[in-house]
């Protein structure tokens, strides 16, 4: 698993994320200030992303993604992409909960 921290993730949030998954059975690599992000994208089978420009980069490379939007504008764009077969949109992050996600898989 590769986790790429964007510019908006400060050291405190990075530490919290790393701490919350340190007991994972998976090998997890963390990246920050990535110079060649396309290389990491191309090594990926699937990306879980926020709704920003990353979805367009991944779409152009043919990498499937699941997006979680920060706001309604991003959500509308992600819904449009999904309706055209590009990516899967889960919606705006503050509307997500365990119940919604478990129903989503049915």
C-alpha positions in Angstrom: 0.0 0.0 0.0 1.3 3.4 -0.9 0.1 6.5 0.8 1.0 9.8 -0.8 0.7 12.9 1.4 -0.3 16.0 -0.5 0.7 19.6 0.5 -2.4 20.0 2.7 -1.3 17.2 5.1 0.9 18.7 7.8 3.3 16.7 10.0 0.8 16.4 12.8 -1.8 14.8 10.6 0.8 12.6 9.0 1.8 11.3 12.4 -1.8 10.6 13.3 -2.4 8.7 10.1 0.8 6.7 10.5 0.0 5.9 14.1 -3.5 4.8 13.4 -2.3 2.1 10.9 1.0 1.0 12.4 -0.4 -2.3 13.4 -1.5 -3.2 9.9 -0.5 -6.5 8.5 0.2 -4.8 5.2 3.5 -3.2 4.0 2.7 0.5 3.8 5.0 3.0 2.1 4.5 6.7 2.8 5.5 9.4 0.3 5.7 13.2 0.7 6.8 15.8 -1.7 6.7 13.4 -4.6 8.7 14.6 -7.7 7.5 11.9 -10.2 3.9 11.1 -9.1 3.1 9.6 -12.5 5.6 6.8 -11.7 3.7 6.0 -8.5 0.4 6.1 -10.3 1.5 3.7 -12.9 2.6 1.2 -10.2 -0.9 1.3 -8.7 -3.8 -1.0 -9.3 -6.3 1.3 -7.7 -6.2 4.7 -6.1 -8.4 6.1 -3.3 -8.3 9.9 -3.6 -9.9 13.2 -2.7 -11.8 14.8 -5.5 -9.2 17.2 -6.9 -7.2 17.2 -10.1 -5.7 13.8 -9.3 -8.8 12.1 -10.7 -8.1 13.6 -14.2 -4.5 12.5 -14.0 -5.5 9.0 -13.1 -8.1 8.9 -15.7 -5.6 9.9 -18.4 -3.3 7.0 -17.3 -6.2 4.5 -17.1 -5.8 3.9 -13.4 -9.2 3.1 -11.6 -10.0 5.2 -8.6 -12.5 5.8 -5.8 -12.9 9.4 -5.0 -14.1 11.1 -1.8 -15.0 14.8 -2.3 -14.2 17.6 0.1 -17.2 19.7 -1.1 -20.3 19.7 -3.2 -18.5 21.2 -6.3 -16.0 18.4 -6.3 -18.8 15.9 -5.8 -20.8 17.2 -8.8 -17.7 16.8 -11.0 -17.0 13.3 -9.6 -20.6 12.3 -10.2 -20.4 13.4 -13.8 -17.2 11.4 -14.3 -18.7 8.3 -12.6 -21.8 8.6 -14.9 -19.4 8.5 -17.8 -17.6 5.4 -16.5 -14.6 7.2 -15.0 -14.0 6.3 -11.4 -16.3 5.6 -8.5 -17.5 8.5 -6.4 -18.4 7.9 -2.7 -19.7 11.5 -2.2 -18.7 14.3 0.2 -16.5 13.1 3.1 -18.6 14.5 5.9 -21.6 12.5 4.7 -19.8 9.2 4.8 -20.3 6.8 7.7 -19.9 3.0 8.3 -23.6 2.4 7.6 -23.4 4.2 4.2 -20.2 2.4 3.2 -21.5 -1.1 4.2 -24.8 -0.5 2.2 -22.7 0.7 -0.8 -21.3 -2.8 -1.3 -24.7 -4.5 -1.8 
